[in-house]
Amino acid sequence: MNIASMKQVVSEQEWELRVQLAACYRLVAMHGWSDLVFTHISARVPGPDHHFLINPYGLMFDEITASSLVKVDQHCNKVIDSPFPVNPAGFTIHSCIHEARPDVGCVLHTHTRAGVAVSAQKCGVLPISQQSTFVLSSLAYHAYEGVALRDDEKPRLVASLGDRNFLMLRNHGLLTVGKGIPEAFLSMYTFENTCRIQIDAQAGGELLQVDPRILEGLPQVMKTVTAGQGAGIAWPALLRKLDRADPSYRN
């Protein structure tokens, strides 16, 4: 696709955000978490205007570039003209979280096979893996209310999430939030693996659960295992991997 570059149109800060978000879409595709074109990752544009970047609706995640991302307001109206459509219904979940959580810079939502499978289990996430302990330290659940189209669901969804960073949408999928794109992606990587491990483990014998005492103090443990860098310990390497495979996300 021939897409005009936005690099000279937007601020340097917004351009860097666009590159990171396009990279996140490509990484989601690379890991097999996309659901054709039917999920979204949104990022808050810094500044007082309450603007956000979201995917051009209809493009596969491995087609998305920094310039093709669409800039919208909190009602999903385009702020900068774009030849691509946006999906206001898909922004319903994202918009209410961004409004309620000013600490959140990125919202990442998936409909993966393992994520939906665990979301449909009454037990939810089980403490049976090291990965699950990180998720359980900041996990919330939201009951299924049908396809997320109605504004009246927003306050209930926000209340369900609270101050947590992982949200299991029952019978629907997974959602993570982060102060930035790297944090939201790394959280989803952990969340998705937690669900995959659980489904695999349940196909075997009796499950051995982690001692509840180990779940205490997990945020500090995470800081230690990432050498104090959080998602920054892995994000540059992920970008290098993308650049080796296909650097066109930077366009």
C-alpha positions as a Markdown table, in Angstrom:
| # | Residue | x | y | z |
|---|---|---|---|---|
| 1 | Met | 0.0 | 0.0 | 0.0 |
| 2 | Asn | 1.2 | 3.5 | -0.8 |
| 3 | Ile | 0.5 | 5.5 | 2.3 |
| 4 | Ala | 1.7 | 9.1 | 2.7 |
| 5 | Ser | 4.2 | 9.6 | 5.5 |
| 6 | Met | 3.0 | 11.4 | 8.6 |
| 7 | Lys | 6.5 | 12.0 | 9.9 |
| 8 | Gln | 6.6 | 15.6 | 8.9 |
| 9 | Val | 2.9 | 16.2 | 9.9 |
| 10 | Val | 3.0 | 15.3 | 13.5 |
| 11 | Ser | 5.3 | 16.2 | 16.4 |
| 12 | Glu | 8.5 | 14.2 | 17.0 |
| 13 | Gln | 7.0 | 12.8 | 20.2 |
| 14 | Glu | 3.8 | 11.6 | 18.4 |
| 15 | Trp | 5.9 | 10.1 | 15.6 |
| 16 | Glu | 7.9 | 8.0 | 18.1 |
| 17 | Leu | 4.6 | 6.9 | 19.7 |
| 18 | Arg | 3.3 | 5.9 | 16.2 |
| 19 | Val | 6.4 | 3.8 | 15.5 |
| 20 | Gln | 6.0 | 2.0 | 18.9 |
| 21 | Leu | 2.3 | 1.4 | 18.4 |
| 22 | Ala | 2.8 | 0.1 | 14.8 |
| 23 | Ala | 5.6 | -2.2 | 16.2 |
| 24 | Cys | 3.1 | -3.5 | 18.9 |
| 25 | Tyr | 0.6 | -4.4 | 16.2 |
| 26 | Arg | 3.2 | -6.2 | 14.2 |
| 27 | Leu | 4.4 | -8.1 | 17.3 |
| 28 | Val | 0.8 | -9.1 | 18.2 |
| 29 | Ala | 0.5 | -10.5 | 14.6 |
| 30 | Met | 3.9 | -12.2 | 14.9 |
| 31 | His | 2.9 | -14.0 | 18.1 |
| 32 | Gly | -0.4 | -15.1 | 16.6 |
| 33 | Trp | -2.6 | -13.1 | 18.9 |
| 34 | Ser | -4.6 | -11.1 | 16.2 |
| 35 | Asp | -8.2 | -12.0 | 15.4 |
| 36 | Leu | -8.1 | -11.0 | 11.7 |
| 37 | Val | -9.0 | -7.2 | 12.0 |
| 38 | Phe | -11.3 | -7.5 | 15.0 |
| 39 | Thr | -9.3 | -6.4 | 18.0 |
| 40 | His | -7.6 | -3.1 | 18.9 |
| 41 | Ile | -4.6 | -1.6 | 20.6 |
| 42 | Ser | -4.8 | 2.1 | 21.5 |
| 43 | Ala | -2.3 | 4.6 | 22.7 |
| 44 | Arg | -2.8 | 8.0 | 24.4 |
| 45 | Val | -1.1 | 10.9 | 22.6 |
| 46 | Pro | 0.7 | 13.0 | 25.2 |
| 47 | Gly | -0.9 | 16.4 | 25.7 |
| 48 | Pro | -4.1 | 18.1 | 27.0 |
| 49 | Asp | -6.3 | 17.3 | 24.0 |
| 50 | His | -7.3 | 13.7 | 24.9 |
| 51 | His | -6.3 | 12.2 | 21.6 |
| 52 | Phe | -5.5 | 8.6 | 20.8 |
| 53 | Leu | -4.0 | 6.5 | 18.1 |
| 54 | Ile | -5.8 | 3.3 | 16.9 |
| 55 | Asn | -5.6 | 0.9 | 14.0 |
| 56 | Pro | -7.1 | 1.7 | 10.6 |
| 57 | Tyr | -10.1 | -0.7 | 10.6 |
| 58 | Gly | -9.8 | -3.3 | 7.9 |
| 59 | Leu | -6.0 | -3.6 | 7.8 |
| 60 | Met | -4.4 | -6.8 | 9.1 |
| 61 | Phe | -2.1 | -6.2 | 12.0 |
| 62 | Asp | 1.0 | -7.1 | 9.9 |
| 63 | Glu | 0.1 | -4.3 | 7.4 |
| 64 | Ile | -0.1 | -1.5 | 9.9 |
| 65 | Thr | 2.5 | 1.3 | 9.8 |
| 66 | Ala | 3.3 | 4.4 | 11.8 |
| 67 | Ser | 1.7 | 6.6 | 9.2 |
| 68 | Ser | -1.5 | 4.5 | 8.7 |
| 69 | Leu | -2.5 | 4.7 | 12.4 |
| 70 | Val | -5.5 | 6.9 | 12.8 |
| 71 | Lys | -5.6 | 9.8 | 15.4 |
| 72 | Val | -9.0 | 10.1 | 17.1 |
| 73 | Asp | -10.6 | 12.0 | 20.0 |
| 74 | Gln | -12.2 | 10.3 | 23.0 |
| 75 | His | -15.4 | 9.8 | 20.9 |
| 76 | Cys | -13.4 | 8.1 | 18.1 |
| 77 | Asn | -13.8 | 11.0 | 15.7 |
| 78 | Lys | -10.9 | 11.5 | 13.4 |
| 79 | Val | -8.6 | 14.4 | 14.4 |
| 80 | Ile | -6.4 | 14.2 | 11.3 |
| 81 | Asp | -8.0 | 13.2 | 8.0 |
| 82 | Ser | -7.2 | 9.6 | 7.0 |
| 83 | Pro | -8.3 | 7.4 | 4.1 |
| 84 | Phe | -8.9 | 4.6 | 6.5 |
| 85 | Pro | -12.1 | 3.9 | 8.5 |
| 86 | Val | -12.1 | 3.5 | 12.2 |
| 87 | Asn | -14.3 | 1.3 | 14.3 |
| 88 | Pro | -16.1 | 3.4 | 17.0 |
| 89 | Ala | -17.6 | 0.2 | 18.5 |
| 90 | Gly | -14.1 | -1.2 | 18.9 |
| 91 | Phe | -13.0 | 1.9 | 20.8 |
| 92 | Thr | -15.8 | 1.5 | 23.4 |
| 93 | Ile | -13.7 | -0.5 | 25.9 |
| 94 | His | -10.6 | 1.6 | 25.3 |
| 95 | Ser | -12.2 | 5.0 | 25.6 |
| 96 | Cys | -13.6 | 4.4 | 29.1 |
| 97 | Ile | -10.4 | 3.0 | 30.4 |
| 98 | His | -8.3 | 5.9 | 29.1 |
| 99 | Glu | -10.8 | 8.3 | 30.6 |
| 100 | Ala | -10.8 | 6.7 | 34.0 |
| 101 | Arg | -7.1 | 5.8 | 34.2 |
| 102 | Pro | -4.9 | 8.8 | 33.4 |
| 103 | Asp | -1.9 | 6.6 | 34.3 |
| 104 | Val | -2.7 | 4.3 | 31.4 |
| 105 | Gly | -0.9 | 5.2 | 28.1 |
| 106 | Cys | -1.8 | 2.0 | 26.2 |
| 107 | Val | -4.7 | -0.5 | 26.2 |
| 108 | Leu | -4.2 | -3.9 | 24.5 |
| 109 | His | -7.1 | -6.3 | 23.9 |
| 110 | Thr | -7.0 | -9.8 | 22.4 |
| 111 | His | -9.3 | -12.6 | 21.5 |
| 112 | Thr | -6.8 | -15.5 | 21.5 |
| 113 | Arg | -7.9 | -19.1 | 21.7 |
| 114 | Ala | -6.2 | -19.7 | 25.0 |
| 115 | Gly | -7.3 | -16.4 | 26.5 |
| 116 | Val | -11.0 | -17.0 | 25.6 |
| 117 | Ala | -10.8 | -20.6 | 26.8 |
| 118 | Val | -9.6 | -19.6 | 30.3 |
| 119 | Ser | -12.0 | -16.6 | 30.4 |
| 120 | Ala | -14.8 | -19.2 | 30.0 |
| 121 | Gln | -13.5 | -21.3 | 32.9 |
| 122 | Lys | -15.3 | -20.7 | 36.2 |
| 123 | Cys | -12.0 | -21.0 | 38.1 |
| 124 | Gly | -10.4 | -18.2 | 36.0 |
| 125 | Val | -6.6 | -18.0 | 36.2 |
| 126 | Leu | -5.1 | -20.7 | 38.4 |
| 127 | Pro | -1.9 | -20.2 | 40.4 |
| 128 | Ile | -0.1 | -23.1 | 38.7 |
| 129 | Ser | 2.9 | -21.4 | 36.9 |
| 130 | Gln | 5.4 | -18.7 | 37.6 |
| 131 | Gln | 3.8 | -16.6 | 34.8 |
| 132 | Ser | 0.4 | -16.8 | 36.6 |
| 133 | Thr | 1.8 | -15.4 | 39.7 |
| 134 | Phe | 2.7 | -12.1 | 38.0 |
| 135 | Val | -0.8 | -12.0 | 36.5 |
| 136 | Leu | -2.6 | -12.8 | 39.7 |
| 137 | Ser | -0.8 | -10.0 | 41.5 |
| 138 | Ser | -2.8 | -7.4 | 39.5 |
| 139 | Leu | -5.8 | -9.3 | 37.9 |
| 140 | Ala | -9.5 | -8.3 | 37.7 |
| 141 | Tyr | -12.5 | -9.9 | 36.0 |
| 142 | His | -15.4 | -8.5 | 34.1 |
| 143 | Ala | -18.6 | -10.4 | 33.4 |
| 144 | Tyr | -19.8 | -10.8 | 29.8 |
| 145 | Glu | -22.5 | -8.5 | 28.8 |
| 146 | Gly | -22.6 | -9.2 | 25.1 |
| 147 | Val | -20.5 | -7.4 | 22.4 |
| 148 | Ala | -19.1 | -4.3 | 24.0 |
| 149 | Leu | -21.2 | -1.7 | 22.1 |
| 150 | Arg | -23.2 | 0.0 | 24.8 |
| 151 | Asp | -22.1 | 3.1 | 26.7 |
| 152 | Asp | -24.0 | 1.9 | 29.8 |
| 153 | Glu | -21.5 | -0.9 | 30.3 |
| 154 | Lys | -18.5 | 1.5 | 30.5 |
| 155 | Pro | -18.8 | 2.4 | 34.3 |
| 156 | Arg | -19.1 | -1.3 | 35.2 |
| 157 | Leu | -16.1 | -2.2 | 33.1 |
| 158 | Val | -14.1 | 0.6 | 34.7 |
| 159 | Ala | -15.2 | -0.5 | 38.2 |
| 160 | Ser | -14.2 | -4.1 | 37.3 |
| 161 | Leu | -10.7 | -3.1 | 36.3 |
| 162 | Gly | -10.1 | -0.7 | 39.2 |
| 163 | Asp | -6.4 | 0.0 | 39.6 |
| 164 | Arg | -5.4 | -3.4 | 38.2 |
| 165 | Asn | -3.3 | -4.0 | 35.0 |
| 166 | Phe | -4.7 | -7.3 | 33.8 |
| 167 | Leu | -8.4 | -7.7 | 33.0 |
| 168 | Met | -10.0 | -11.0 | 32.0 |
| 169 | Leu | -13.2 | -10.3 | 30.0 |
| 170 | Arg | -15.3 | -13.3 | 30.8 |
| 171 | Asn | -16.3 | -15.4 | 27.7 |
| 172 | His | -14.5 | -12.7 | 25.6 |
| 173 | Gly | -10.7 | -12.4 | 26.0 |
| 174 | Leu | -7.8 | -10.7 | 27.6 |
| 175 | Leu | -6.9 | -7.0 | 28.2 |
| 176 | Thr | -3.8 | -5.4 | 29.6 |
| 177 | Val | -3.0 | -1.8 | 30.3 |
| 178 | Gly | 0.4 | -0.1 | 30.8 |
| 179 | Lys | 1.9 | 3.3 | 31.3 |
| 180 | Gly | 3.3 | 2.8 | 27.8 |
| 181 | Ile | 3.2 | 0.5 | 24.9 |
| 182 | Pro | 6.1 | -1.7 | 26.0 |
| 183 | Glu | 4.5 | -2.3 | 29.4 |
| 184 | Ala | 1.1 | -3.3 | 27.9 |
| 185 | Phe | 2.8 | -5.7 | 25.4 |
| 186 | Leu | 5.0 | -7.4 | 28.0 |
| 187 | Ser | 1.9 | -7.8 | 30.3 |
| 188 | Met | -0.1 | -9.4 | 27.5 |
| 189 | Tyr | 2.9 | -11.7 | 26.7 |
| 190 | Thr | 2.8 | -12.9 | 30.3 |
| 191 | Phe | -1.1 | -13.1 | 30.3 |
| 192 | Glu | -1.3 | -15.1 | 27.1 |
| 193 | Asn | 1.4 | -17.6 | 28.2 |
| 194 | Thr | -0.3 | -18.0 | 31.6 |
| 195 | Cys | -3.5 | -19.1 | 29.7 |
| 196 | Arg | -1.7 | -21.3 | 27.3 |
| 197 | Ile | 0.2 | -23.1 | 30.1 |
| 198 | Gln | -3.1 | -23.5 | 32.1 |
| 199 | Ile | -4.9 | -25.1 | 29.1 |
| 200 | Asp | -1.9 | -27.4 | 28.5 |
| 201 | Ala | -1.6 | -28.4 | 32.2 |
| 202 | Gln | -5.3 | -29.2 | 32.5 |
| 203 | Ala | -4.9 | -31.8 | 29.8 |
| 204 | Gly | -2.5 | -33.7 | 32.0 |
| 205 | Gly | -2.7 | -35.0 | 35.6 |
| 206 | Glu | -3.5 | -33.4 | 38.9 |
| 207 | Leu | -2.5 | -29.8 | 39.1 |
| 208 | Leu | 0.0 | -28.5 | 41.7 |
| 209 | Gln | -0.8 | -24.9 | 42.8 |
| 210 | Val | 1.7 | -22.3 | 43.9 |
| 211 | Asp | 1.8 | -21.5 | 47.6 |
| 212 | Pro | -0.3 | -18.3 | 48.2 |
| 213 | Arg | 2.5 | -16.7 | 50.2 |
| 214 | Ile | 4.6 | -16.6 | 47.1 |
| 215 | Leu | 2.1 | -14.2 | 45.5 |
| 216 | Glu | 3.0 | -11.5 | 48.1 |
| 217 | Gly | 5.4 | -8.8 | 47.0 |
| 218 | Leu | 5.3 | -9.7 | 43.3 |
| 219 | Pro | 5.6 | -6.1 | 42.0 |
| 220 | Gln | 9.0 | -5.8 | 43.7 |
| 221 | Val | 10.0 | -9.3 | 42.4 |
| 222 | Met | 9.2 | -8.1 | 38.8 |
| 223 | Lys | 11.4 | -5.1 | 39.2 |
| 224 | Thr | 14.2 | -7.3 | 40.3 |
| 225 | Val | 13.9 | -9.8 | 37.5 |
| 226 | Thr | 13.8 | -7.0 | 34.9 |
| 227 | Ala | 16.9 | -5.4 | 36.4 |
| 228 | Gly | 14.8 | -2.4 | 37.4 |
| 229 | Gln | 14.0 | -1.6 | 33.7 |
| 230 | Gly | 10.5 | -3.2 | 33.6 |
| 231 | Ala | 9.4 | -3.7 | 30.0 |
| 232 | Gly | 12.4 | -1.7 | 28.8 |
| 233 | Ile | 14.6 | -4.8 | 29.3 |
| 234 | Ala | 12.8 | -6.6 | 26.4 |
| 235 | Trp | 11.3 | -3.9 | 24.2 |
| 236 | Pro | 14.5 | -2.8 | 22.3 |
| 237 | Ala | 15.3 | -6.5 | 21.5 |
| 238 | Leu | 11.7 | -6.9 | 20.2 |
| 239 | Leu | 12.2 | -3.9 | 17.9 |
| 240 | Arg | 15.4 | -5.4 | 16.6 |
| 241 | Lys | 13.7 | -8.6 | 15.9 |
| 242 | Leu | 11.0 | -6.7 | 13.9 |
| 243 | Asp | 13.6 | -4.8 | 12.0 |
| 244 | Arg | 15.3 | -8.0 | 10.9 |
| 245 | Ala | 12.0 | -9.4 | 9.7 |
| 246 | Asp | 10.3 | -6.3 | 8.2 |
| 247 | Pro | 11.1 | -2.7 | 9.2 |
| 248 | Ser | 8.2 | -1.3 | 7.1 |
| 249 | Tyr | 6.2 | -0.7 | 10.3 |
| 250 | Arg | 8.4 | 2.4 | 10.7 |
| 251 | Asn | 7.0 | 4.0 | 7.6 |
